[in-house]
Amino acid sequence: MNKLYWIVCEESDQTLYEGRFLGRTRGAAMKHLKEQLGRASLSGLVFSITEIPVPLIKELVREILAGEGSIPPVEEIRPAPPQQEEAPNEPVRFEAFSGNEDTTTEDEPPTGASTRLRTDYDWDAIKAVYMEGRGPKDIAEMMNVPINTLRKRITRDGWARERRGE
């Protein structure tokens, strides 16, 4: 099903393209924009591709043609812009840039930090279980090790199991 897209493209406060496109995907709309601008890439441009729901447009057109709905003035459609506070005259520095103050305590780790260090794993025990024949997924779950960390260690250290039946 084709969709209607509204496309606006600007560069340095100059509108290069503004228009509609009827197509299946947003990618097709981007391709259309590139063709209209004669460019292979949209790098450096500010653009917006907005899907306009066709059923909504049909409903609005039906209401207008039936005389039931009237088109409200633009002021009623667009909300008033929020009142902006004046910017402070002096730049404000946030915690990351202020002094050498350490705000973390020893009891709790910094926000977003992992509570487990990479060196905290018992790799000898993990290797022993791996050599016994357990799979990486089982070991990761059993030893509370991220699966990708375990797989990288297996590859990097060259853990090779004995092949049976040869």
C-alpha positions as a Markdown table, in Angstrom:
| # | Residue | x | y | z |
|---|---|---|---|---|
| 1 | Met | 0.0 | 0.0 | 0.0 |
| 2 | Asn | 1.3 | 3.4 | -1.0 |
| 3 | Lys | 1.8 | 6.0 | 1.7 |
| 4 | Leu | 1.9 | 9.8 | 1.3 |
| 5 | Tyr | 5.1 | 11.4 | 2.6 |
| 6 | Trp | 5.8 | 15.1 | 3.2 |
| 7 | Ile | 9.4 | 15.9 | 2.5 |
| 8 | Val | 11.3 | 19.1 | 3.5 |
| 9 | Cys | 15.0 | 19.5 | 2.8 |
| 10 | Glu | 17.2 | 22.5 | 3.8 |
| 11 | Glu | 20.8 | 23.6 | 3.7 |
| 12 | Ser | 22.0 | 26.7 | 5.4 |
| 13 | Asp | 18.6 | 28.2 | 6.0 |
| 14 | Gln | 17.7 | 27.7 | 2.3 |
| 15 | Thr | 14.9 | 25.3 | 1.4 |
| 16 | Leu | 16.2 | 23.1 | -1.4 |
| 17 | Tyr | 13.0 | 20.9 | -1.7 |
| 18 | Glu | 9.6 | 20.8 | -0.2 |
| 19 | Gly | 6.8 | 18.6 | -1.5 |
| 20 | Arg | 4.8 | 15.4 | -1.4 |
| 21 | Phe | 5.7 | 11.8 | -2.5 |
| 22 | Leu | 3.4 | 8.8 | -2.8 |
| 23 | Gly | 5.4 | 5.6 | -2.3 |
| 24 | Arg | 5.6 | 2.3 | -0.4 |
| 25 | Thr | 8.5 | 3.1 | 2.0 |
| 26 | Arg | 10.5 | 5.9 | 3.6 |
| 27 | Gly | 13.5 | 4.6 | 1.7 |
| 28 | Ala | 11.7 | 5.2 | -1.6 |
| 29 | Ala | 10.9 | 8.8 | -0.4 |
| 30 | Met | 14.6 | 9.3 | 0.4 |
| 31 | Lys | 15.6 | 8.0 | -3.0 |
| 32 | His | 13.0 | 10.4 | -4.5 |
| 33 | Leu | 14.6 | 13.3 | -2.6 |
| 34 | Lys | 18.1 | 12.4 | -3.8 |
| 35 | Glu | 16.8 | 12.3 | -7.4 |
| 36 | Gln | 15.1 | 15.7 | -7.0 |
| 37 | Leu | 18.2 | 17.3 | -5.6 |
| 38 | Gly | 20.5 | 15.5 | -8.1 |
| 39 | Arg | 22.7 | 14.2 | -5.3 |
| 40 | Ala | 24.1 | 10.7 | -4.4 |
| 41 | Ser | 24.1 | 11.4 | -0.7 |
| 42 | Leu | 22.1 | 13.6 | 1.7 |
| 43 | Ser | 25.1 | 14.2 | 3.9 |
| 44 | Gly | 25.2 | 17.8 | 5.3 |
| 45 | Leu | 21.6 | 18.4 | 4.6 |
| 46 | Val | 18.8 | 18.8 | 7.1 |
| 47 | Phe | 15.7 | 17.0 | 6.0 |
| 48 | Ser | 12.5 | 15.5 | 7.3 |
| 49 | Ile | 10.4 | 12.8 | 5.7 |
| 50 | Thr | 7.0 | 12.6 | 7.5 |
| 51 | Glu | 4.4 | 10.0 | 6.7 |
| 52 | Ile | 0.9 | 11.5 | 6.4 |
| 53 | Pro | -1.8 | 8.8 | 7.0 |
| 54 | Val | -3.9 | 8.6 | 3.9 |
| 55 | Pro | -7.1 | 7.4 | 5.8 |
| 56 | Leu | -6.8 | 10.5 | 8.0 |
| 57 | Ile | -6.6 | 12.7 | 4.9 |
| 58 | Lys | -9.6 | 11.0 | 3.3 |
| 59 | Glu | -11.6 | 11.5 | 6.5 |
| 60 | Leu | -10.8 | 15.2 | 6.7 |
| 61 | Val | -11.7 | 15.7 | 3.0 |
| 62 | Arg | -15.0 | 13.9 | 3.5 |
| 63 | Glu | -15.9 | 16.1 | 6.4 |
| 64 | Ile | -14.9 | 19.3 | 4.5 |
| 65 | Leu | -16.9 | 18.2 | 1.5 |
| 66 | Ala | -19.9 | 17.3 | 3.5 |
| 67 | Gly | -19.9 | 20.7 | 5.1 |
| 68 | Glu | -19.8 | 19.2 | 8.7 |
| 69 | Gly | -16.4 | 20.4 | 9.5 |
| 70 | Ser | -14.8 | 23.7 | 9.0 |
| 71 | Ile | -11.2 | 24.4 | 8.8 |
| 72 | Pro | -10.0 | 26.2 | 12.0 |
| 73 | Pro | -7.7 | 29.1 | 11.7 |
| 74 | Val | -4.0 | 28.2 | 11.9 |
| 75 | Glu | -3.7 | 29.9 | 15.4 |
| 76 | Glu | -6.2 | 27.3 | 16.8 |
| 77 | Ile | -4.3 | 24.4 | 15.3 |
| 78 | Arg | -0.9 | 25.4 | 16.3 |
| 79 | Pro | -0.3 | 25.7 | 20.1 |
| 80 | Ala | 1.4 | 28.8 | 21.4 |
| 81 | Pro | 5.1 | 28.4 | 21.8 |
| 82 | Pro | 6.2 | 27.9 | 25.4 |
| 83 | Gln | 7.7 | 30.8 | 27.2 |
| 84 | Gln | 11.4 | 30.4 | 27.3 |
| 85 | Glu | 13.4 | 31.6 | 30.3 |
| 86 | Glu | 16.3 | 33.9 | 29.6 |
| 87 | Ala | 19.6 | 32.1 | 29.4 |
| 88 | Pro | 22.0 | 32.9 | 32.3 |
| 89 | Asn | 24.8 | 35.3 | 31.4 |
| 90 | Glu | 27.5 | 33.1 | 33.0 |
| 91 | Pro | 28.1 | 29.6 | 31.7 |
| 92 | Val | 26.9 | 26.9 | 34.1 |
| 93 | Arg | 29.3 | 24.0 | 34.8 |
| 94 | Phe | 27.9 | 20.6 | 35.7 |
| 95 | Glu | 29.4 | 18.0 | 38.0 |
| 96 | Ala | 31.5 | 16.4 | 35.3 |
| 97 | Phe | 33.4 | 19.7 | 34.8 |
| 98 | Ser | 33.5 | 21.0 | 38.3 |
| 99 | Gly | 36.7 | 20.6 | 40.3 |
| 100 | Asn | 38.1 | 17.3 | 41.5 |
| 101 | Glu | 35.3 | 16.5 | 43.9 |
| 102 | Asp | 34.5 | 12.8 | 44.3 |
| 103 | Thr | 30.8 | 12.5 | 44.9 |
| 104 | Thr | 30.7 | 8.7 | 45.0 |
| 105 | Thr | 31.0 | 6.8 | 48.2 |
| 106 | Glu | 32.7 | 3.5 | 48.7 |
| 107 | Asp | 29.4 | 1.7 | 49.5 |
| 108 | Glu | 27.8 | 2.4 | 46.2 |
| 109 | Pro | 29.3 | 2.3 | 42.7 |
| 110 | Pro | 28.9 | 5.4 | 40.4 |
| 111 | Thr | 25.6 | 5.6 | 38.5 |
| 112 | Gly | 25.7 | 3.4 | 35.4 |
| 113 | Ala | 28.9 | 1.6 | 36.4 |
| 114 | Ser | 29.1 | -2.2 | 36.4 |
| 115 | Thr | 29.3 | -3.7 | 39.9 |
| 116 | Arg | 31.4 | -6.5 | 38.5 |
| 117 | Leu | 35.0 | -6.0 | 37.2 |
| 118 | Arg | 36.3 | -7.9 | 34.3 |
| 119 | Thr | 39.1 | -9.5 | 36.4 |
| 120 | Asp | 36.5 | -10.6 | 39.0 |
| 121 | Tyr | 35.7 | -13.9 | 37.1 |
| 122 | Asp | 37.4 | -17.2 | 38.1 |
| 123 | Trp | 38.7 | -18.0 | 34.7 |
| 124 | Asp | 40.5 | -21.2 | 35.8 |
| 125 | Ala | 37.2 | -22.7 | 37.1 |
| 126 | Ile | 35.4 | -21.5 | 34.0 |
| 127 | Lys | 38.0 | -23.1 | 31.7 |
| 128 | Ala | 37.8 | -26.4 | 33.7 |
| 129 | Val | 34.0 | -26.5 | 33.2 |
| 130 | Tyr | 34.4 | -25.7 | 29.5 |
| 131 | Met | 37.0 | -28.4 | 29.0 |
| 132 | Glu | 34.6 | -30.9 | 30.6 |
| 133 | Gly | 32.4 | -30.4 | 27.6 |
| 134 | Arg | 29.8 | -27.9 | 28.8 |
| 135 | Gly | 28.6 | -25.3 | 26.2 |
| 136 | Pro | 29.4 | -21.6 | 26.4 |
| 137 | Lys | 25.7 | -20.7 | 27.0 |
| 138 | Asp | 25.4 | -23.1 | 30.0 |
| 139 | Ile | 28.7 | -21.8 | 31.5 |
| 140 | Ala | 27.8 | -18.2 | 31.0 |
| 141 | Glu | 24.5 | -18.7 | 32.8 |
| 142 | Met | 26.0 | -21.0 | 35.5 |
| 143 | Met | 29.1 | -18.7 | 36.3 |
| 144 | Asn | 27.3 | -15.4 | 35.7 |
| 145 | Val | 29.6 | -14.3 | 32.9 |
| 146 | Pro | 28.4 | -12.4 | 29.8 |
| 147 | Ile | 28.3 | -14.9 | 26.9 |
| 148 | Asn | 30.3 | -12.6 | 24.6 |
| 149 | Thr | 33.0 | -12.1 | 27.2 |
| 150 | Leu | 33.3 | -15.9 | 27.6 |
| 151 | Arg | 33.4 | -16.5 | 23.8 |
| 152 | Lys | 36.1 | -13.9 | 23.4 |
| 153 | Arg | 38.2 | -15.5 | 26.1 |
| 154 | Ile | 37.8 | -18.9 | 24.6 |
| 155 | Thr | 39.0 | -17.6 | 21.2 |
| 156 | Arg | 41.7 | -15.4 | 22.5 |
| 157 | Asp | 43.2 | -18.0 | 24.9 |
| 158 | Gly | 42.7 | -20.8 | 22.4 |
| 159 | Trp | 40.8 | -23.2 | 24.7 |
| 160 | Ala | 40.7 | -26.4 | 22.6 |
| 161 | Arg | 38.8 | -29.5 | 23.8 |
| 162 | Glu | 39.9 | -33.0 | 23.0 |
| 163 | Arg | 38.0 | -34.4 | 20.1 |
| 164 | Arg | 36.2 | -37.7 | 20.9 |
| 165 | Gly | 36.1 | -40.6 | 18.5 |
| 166 | Glu | 39.2 | -39.8 | 16.4 |
